[in-house]
Amino acid sequence: MGIEGHWLGSYFQELVKGRKESGPNDPKTTFRIEAWFELDGNDLKGRMIDLAPTREWPLAEWLKGNLTSMTWLQRWRARSFLARNPDCIVGMRLSENSTLEGRIDGRKVAFTKTYSGPTEHISIFGGKEHVVRQENPPIEYAGELSADGTSIRGVYKLKSMPHQPQDPRAVRTFELHCEAT
C-alpha cells in the first residue's frame, strides 16, 4: 500500500512525562484526526481535520493538571479567580481544517501541519463567554510508514512561538492508520 489516500488516527500529548492523573487533565490527552495524503514524486500534500476541535473543562479540574507548570504569581491569580468564579469553564476551539506539506523518503515521512485559522481560548463565567484568539504555530510531524504501508507512527512538535514557550518534558506522539478504499 502507498501513503496516498484516507487515514484515521490520533495525536497524543503527555504534558509531563511520568505524571499520572485521570479525567480531563490526563497527561496523555488524545485528539482524534482524519487525514488525506496526495503524493507527487516524493512531495507530500494533503489536509487534516481535528475530529473533536472543541475541548472544555471546569476550571478547577483544569488547574489540577496545570498548577505545577505555573509561576507562584500565576498560581495565586488562578486560585483567586477560581474562588470568585467557582463555576468557570475553560477550553479551546481549534480550527478544524489544516493543510499538510512534506516529503516521504523510503519509509520516513515528514510533514508540516498548518491550521487554516486561529485557536479560540475560551472561558465562561459570570454568564458570559470570553474568547481570546491566537494564531497557531505550524506543527512538524516526523514518523515512519509501517512495512506493510498501513500505518504511520512518530512524534510531532509545535514550532516555537516567543509568547508560548514549550515544556521540554512534554512528549507528543501520533499514529495514523490507512483506511481501505
C-alpha positions, 0 to 999 in steps of 0.5 A: 500500500502507498501513503496516498489516500484516507487515514484515521488516527490520533495525536497524543500529548503527555504534558509531563512525562511520568505524571499520572492523573485521570479525567480531563487533565490526563497527561496523555490527552488524545485528539482524534484526526482524519487525514488525506495524503496526495503524493507527487514524486516524493512531495507530500500534500494533503489536509487534516481535520481535528475530529473533536476541535472543541475541548472544555473543562471546569476550571478547577479540574483544569488547574489540577493538571496545570498548577505545577507548570505555573509561576507562584504569581500565576498560581495565586491569580488562578486560585483567586479567580477560581474562588470568585468564579467557582463555576468557570469553564475553560477550553479551546476551539481549534480550527478544524481544517489544516493543510499538510506539506512534506516529503516521504523518503523510503519509509520516513515521512515528514510533514508540516501541519498548518491550521487554516485559522486561529485557536479560540481560548475560551472561558465562561463565567459570570454568564458570559463567554470570553474568547481570546484568539491566537494564531497557531504555530505550524506543527512538524510531524516526523514518523515512519510508514509501517512495512506493510504501508498501513500505518504511520507512527512518530512524534510531532512538535509545535514550532516555537512561538516567543509568547508560548514557550514549550515544556521540554518534558512534554512528549507528543506522539501520533499514529495514523492508520490507512483506511481501505478504499 
